Amino acid sequence: MPMRTSESSHGNRQRGVGLGLALVSAVAFGGSGVAAKPLIDAGLDPLHVVWLRVAGAAVVMLPLAVRHRGLLRERPALLAGFGLLAVAGVQACYFAAISRIPVGVALLVEYLAPALVLGWVRFVQRRPVTRAAALGVVLAVGGLACVVEVWSGLSFDLLGLLLALGAACCQVGYFVLSDQGGDAGDQAPDPLGVIAYGLLVGAIVLTLVARPWGMDWSVLGGGANMNGTTVAAGYLLVWIVLIATVLAYVTGVLAVRRLSPQVAGVVACLEAVIATVLAWILLGEHLSAPQLVGGAMVLLGAFIAQSSTPAKGSEGPVASAGGDTDKQLSARGSAA
């Protein structure tokens, strides 16, 4: 009994630490948009902001890339795909989207990714999905309709909406790529190594696309307007690199190692809520009542889809690729 009590107490502590790390990750990720948008409004191109974020984080994570250099030989395709889609694609599309539409709206649209993954599983892989997952998709799509207020004749910025959907599609690529090697056990690639090389690949790709040598570097030495308050652009950049990228990724991975995939996925949904609240407070981006209701529907849909994920290796219908991704990262983390 004492041994069992001790194990239970240790498990509770691990769960508490995991929940704390997951919350830190959600806050860090959610704060990226509110720090980036003032820089964009100050004159930086969205792609230049993305390049600064990814390149800065890649430099910080470089020691981990050196430590896990064996991944270059073992998983080159995975590293390339992760860098192109999960890093460069998602960040470029999202930052370009928030230059045209509110931060909260862009992130809520991005949360259609779980629904898009289910479409991939059902119609491309031709595997059945659960009713709960289908309900989650319906709720998410209905919530998106409220967020963009389709009854207004699609007066919403169409390009901004398409860019946000592009970020969601890139997240689908992340989910699909993350499924590779999930059953490899001790041979599964280390998640921190994948993140480090993903940032390096993303930085290289974005250097070619963004062409930072043409960037107005003087903006970083000045100030940026945040809802009437002038904030040093350099401080915002440090936040984006160290907090919204490095800390967000690392704490997110460590959280998954300590929590069940379902719990980690649910806590991650708080990112959209946090981003919307921060944009409301710091940027003065007020959403209408229908948009708030729609955002809640998107999050509820994601919650239902993720929480209905069957056990890995189950013969049952697939519920959510997001859950599989969390399981896979958990497996990778245990091999770290």
Buried (B, 14 or more C-beta within 10 A) or exposed (E): EEEEEEEEEEEEEEBEBBBBBBBBBBBBBBBBBBBBBBBBEBBBBBBBBBBBBBBBBBBBBEEBBEEBEEBEEEBEEBBBBBBBBBBBBBBBBBBBBBBBBBBBBBBBBBBBBBBBBBBBBBEEEEEEBBEBBBBBBBBBBBBBBBBBBEEEEEEBBEEBBBBBBBBBBBBBBBBBBBBBBBEBEEEBBBBBBBBBBBBBBBBBBBBEEBEBEEBEEEBBEEBBEBBEEEBEBBEBBEBBBBBBBBBBBBBBBBBBBBBBBBBBBBBBBBBBBBBBBBBBEBBEBEBEEBBBBBBBBBBBBBBBBBBBBBEBEEEEBBBBBBBBBBBBBBBBBEEB
